[in-house]
Amino acid sequence: MAGKKKSKKRTSARNLTESESLTRAPHSFVMHRGTVSRRIRDLVADIRRVMEPYTASRLKVRKSNVAKDFTAVSAYFHVTHHIVLSQSETSVNLRVVRQPRGPTLSFRVTEYALHSDVHKSVRRPMNHRDLYQTAPLLVLNNIPNDADNKQWRLAATTLQNMFPSINVQTVKLNTVKRCVLFSYNCETDTLEMRHYGIRVAPVNVSRVIKRMRIAKKIPDMGGYSSVSDYMETGGNASESEGEVESVAVPEAAMPRRGGPQSAVRLVEIGPRLALQLVKVEEGVAGAGEVLYHRHFRRSAEEVGELEARKGEAIELKEMRKRKQEENVADKLRKKEEHKRRCLEGMRRLREMGKQEGGKQGARERSKQ
């Protein structure tokens, strides 16, 4: 007996509606290009963790992919920035590309430390997944803003646009769990990046309670006669913990058992980066004018020559575009003319066929 034929169930596309705040937030692609070492791959993963949640954390890059492949899909996924790492024999480079029209910032990574390296050096590391549910708070420190350092002003603006803006009046402080610091070092002319987790701790409780909250388990009280004895002796708490400055924190951001005064502590998460600005380009990488270069300075004559050459290239491009439009119009005109002649010939053939048919019919009637 033949079995019942199974009908194929087609899955309909779900109505994926995104909120305006999500679509307007800056998104990013973090990737590497070329052959890189294992540590650079880990650094790519760490930078993706910094850019969470508005980044493609599981982006797959193939050897056959080119930059245009990612540019083509950037608008569909609301991607505004590409962060690209590459490695040569002598240096590690980082490039920030603003989509779709630039600018492009090229940095040389002079020093870096991975998340795993920082995690080993921190006494009480923070690494729970709730940290990456919301975007980090961006802090720019000591970045030059004078007329002689226009490249750093442009770099600061690009960095600000990489992270979503925060409305001070409406932001919920308990959702701000991370902080990204970009600090300019004038001695080395580098931009140092640090990634911190924000921890709010009460300051109006004893060290014993603090240790119990950190450990999140009941301590061993076998050597004490009562709980009060344990609390009075300090429970072997270290006296080396100095008191820190406290600030007034809103109730929504305070710990569960905290008071009106709490201490805000920054715990480094990683990675660490020391970036040296090498080049600033006007458009997407390689497609625009070089606005700044660390190792090359052009004279006024060279700048004028480049401007003239650029103007000639624009005029040549426009001329070729007009010529192409004229060729397309000429081809369409010839195509329409050929179509008209073909239709005219077909019409004449039909008329000739009708005339031949009429003459043949007349001859047959005359024979009869």
N, C-alpha and C positions, 0 to 999 in steps of 0.2 A: 504493500500500500504506500503510495507516494505521500511523503510528508507535506505538511502545510508550508506553502511558500512564505518565506519571511520577507516582510516589507522593510525597506531601508528607512530608518528614521533620520531625517536631515535635521541637523542642529541649526537653529536660527541664530543670527548674530544678536548678542545682547546689547541692550541700549545702555552703552557706557557713557554716563554723563559725569563730567568733572566740574567741580566748583570753580568759580572765577579766581579765588585766591590760589588754587592749585595751578591753574593754567598760567597765571600771571607771574608766579614765582620762577626765579631763574633755575633752569635745569642744566645738567652738565653730563658730558661724556669724558671719562678718564680712561686713557689707554696708553699703550706703548707702541712704538714703531721701530721696525728693524729688529736686529738680534740684540737681546739684553740678557743680563745675568739673572740668577734666581732672586737676588736681593732687590733688584729693580722691579721685578714682578711683584714681590711682596710690598714694595713701596707704592706701586700702583694700587694694590688692594687697600693699603692704609689710607691713601688720599681719597679713595672712594668712600671709606668709612668716615672721613672728615666731612665730605660733601653730602652725607646722608641727611634727610631721606630723598632729596631731590636730585638723584643721580642714578645711572644705570649700574647697579651694583653687580649684575651678572652679565655685563657686556662681553661678548665673545668677539675677538679680533682674529681674523685669518690672515695668512700671508698674502693672499690674493686681494685683500681689501686695500683700497686707496682712500685718500682724504675725501675725494668727491662722494664716495659711498656714504660716509657719515654726514657730510653736508646735505646730501639729498634727503635724508630722513630726519634731520634736525628740526625742521619746521613742524613736521607731523607730531613729534614727541615734545614740542615746546622746548627744545634744547637751545640754550643761549650761549654756552661756552664749551669749548673743547680744551681739555688739559692733556697734553701729549708729552710723554717722557721718551727719551732716546739716549743711547749710550754709544760713545766712541771709545777709541783706545786710550784717550787721555782725560775724558770728562764725561759727566752726566748732564744732560740738558733737559730743561722743562720749558714748554711752550704753551701759552694761554692764548686761545683764539676766540675772539668774540664773533659769534655768528649773527647774521650772514655776511656782514660788510666790514668786519674788523673793529678795532685794531688788533694786532698780533704782538704779544710781548714774548721775547725770547730771553730766558734766564739760564745761567750756568749754576748748577747745584754744586757749591763748593764743599758743603758738609751735609750729612743727613744721618738720622738715626731712626730705626724702624719702631713700630709700636711694640714689638716683642722686646727690643732693647730697653725701652723706657719702662715697660712693665716690670722688668727684672730689677730695676733700680729704685722703684717706688716702694715705700714701706707698706702702705695700704692702697693698692691699686683699685681703680674703678673700671669695671668691664662688663656691667650688666647691659642687656639689650635695650632697656628703657632709655638709655642715653641717646640712642640714635633714632628715636621716634619723632623728634622735632629738630629743626635746623639750629645750628650753633649761633651764638652771639659773636659778632665781628667787632674786634677792637684794633684800631690803627694807632700806632704810637710813634711819635717823633719822625714822621715822614715829611721830607722837605716840601714846602708849598710856595717857594719863591719863584721869581721869573727865570732864574738861572737853572732851575731843576724841573723843567716842564715834563721831562720823561717820568719823573717820580709822581708828579701830579696826575698824569694820565694812568700810571700804574695803580695809584690809590683809587681812582675812579673805577678802573676795571675790577679791582678786588672788591669794592663795595657792591658792584653790580653782580658779582658771582653769588652773593648770599641774599636771601630775602630780607626786605626791610622790616623793621619792627616799629610798631606804633606804641609809644610809651604809655599812652592813656588807656589802651585796651589790652595790652599784653598781659598774660597770666604768668606771674613770676615762677610758679611751680612747674611750668613747662620749659623754662630756660635751664637746661641741664649741662650745656657745654659752652665753651668759649674758645674762639680761634683768635690768636694774637699775632699781628704782623708788626714787628718793631724794626725800625731802621737803625743800623749801626753806622754812625758817621765815620768811625775810625777805619773800618774795613769796606765801607760803601756797599754793604750787603743788607738784604731784607731777611730777617730771622722770623721763622714761623714756629709757633708753639700751639699745641692743642691740649686744652684743659677740660676736666670735668668739674662741675660746681657742686660742692657739698656744703649743706647748711647744718651746723651742729649747735646745740644749746650750750650756753655758758653758765647757767645758773644751777647746774647739778654737779654732784661730786664726781671724782675720778672713778670711783667704784661703779657708779651708774653708767658712766661713759663706757667703761670696759665691758659691762654687761650688754650695752646696746650694740657695741661693735662686734662682740663675739656672738651675740644672738643665741646664747644658751645659758643654762643655770650653772654657776661656777661650783667648784668643789668646796664645800663648807665642812668637811670632815674634821678639821683641826680647830673648829670654833664651837663654843657652847650654844650660841644663838645667832640669829640673823643680825641683831643689833650689834653683837660683838664683832661680827664680820664688817659691818658698816663703819663702826668706830675706829677699828684698826686700819681701815683703808683697803683691806683685802689684798695686801701686797702690791698695791698700785704704785707705779713709778712716780717718784717726786720730781723727775726731770721734765715733766710736761709743763711748760710755762703757760701762763695765761695769755691769751691772745686778745687783741682788740675786738670788741663786740659792736654790732650795729643793730639798729631797730629794723626788723624784718616784718613785712605784712603777715597777717595770720595765715593766709593761703599758702605761703611759702615756708612756714615754720615746720620743724619736725613735729611728730605726733606728741611727744612729751616735752616739747621745748617751751620756753617762756617768751616774753616780749623781746628779750635781747638774745641774739644768736650770732654766731661767728660764721662768716662765709669763707670757706677754704677752697682753694684751687688745687686739684690733684691732676698732675700731668698724665695724659693718656698716650700721646705720641700720634704721629711721628714728629720729628724735628727736622727743619729744613733751614739751610742758609743759602739764599738766592742772590746771585749777582746779575743785575740787569745788563744784558749785552746789546740787545737791539729792539727797536720799536718800529713796526711797519704800519702803514696807513690802512691797508686792506687785509684780506685774508692772506695767510702766509705765501709770500712770493708774488702776490698779485698787485701790490701797491707800492707807494713810495716809501723809502726808508726815512723815518723822521728822526731817529737817533741811533747812533752806533758807538759803542764804547771804545773801539779800537781804531776807528777811522773818522777823520774830521775833513769836511770838504770846504774849499775856499768859495768865495762869492762867485768867481768865474766858473768853477765847476758846477755850482748850484744853478747858475744861469744856463749853462750848456745842457744840463740835465733837464731843466724846465723846457728849453727849446726843443730838445729831442723828444720829450714827452708830448709837447704840442704837435710836433710833426707826426708822431705815432697815432695820436687821436685823430688828426685830419686824415691820415692814410686809412685808418679804420673806418671812418665815416664815408670816405670815398668808396672803399670796397663794399661797404654796406649798401650804398646807393647803387653801385654797379650790380650787386647781387639782386637787388630789388628790380632793377631794370631787366636783368636777364630772366628773372622769374616771370615778370609781366610779359616779356617777349615770348617766352615759352608757352604761357597760357594763351596768348593771342594766336600763335601758330597752331596750337592744339585746337582752339575753337575754329580756326579757318579750315584745318584738315577735317574736322568733324562736319563742318558745313558742306565741304566739297563731297565728302563721302555720302552724306544724306542726299545731296543733289544728284549724284550719280545713281544711287539706288532708286530715286524717284524716276529718273529718266529710263532706267532699265525696266521698271514696272510699266511705264507708259509704252515703251517699245514692245513689251510682252503683250500688252493688251492690243496694240495695233496689229502685231503678227497674228494673234489669235483671231481678230476680226477678219483679216484677209483670208486666213485658212478656212474659216467658216463660210465666207462668201464663195470661195472656189468649190467647196463641197456642195453647196446649194446649186451652183451653176451646173455641176456634173449631173446632178439628179434631174 
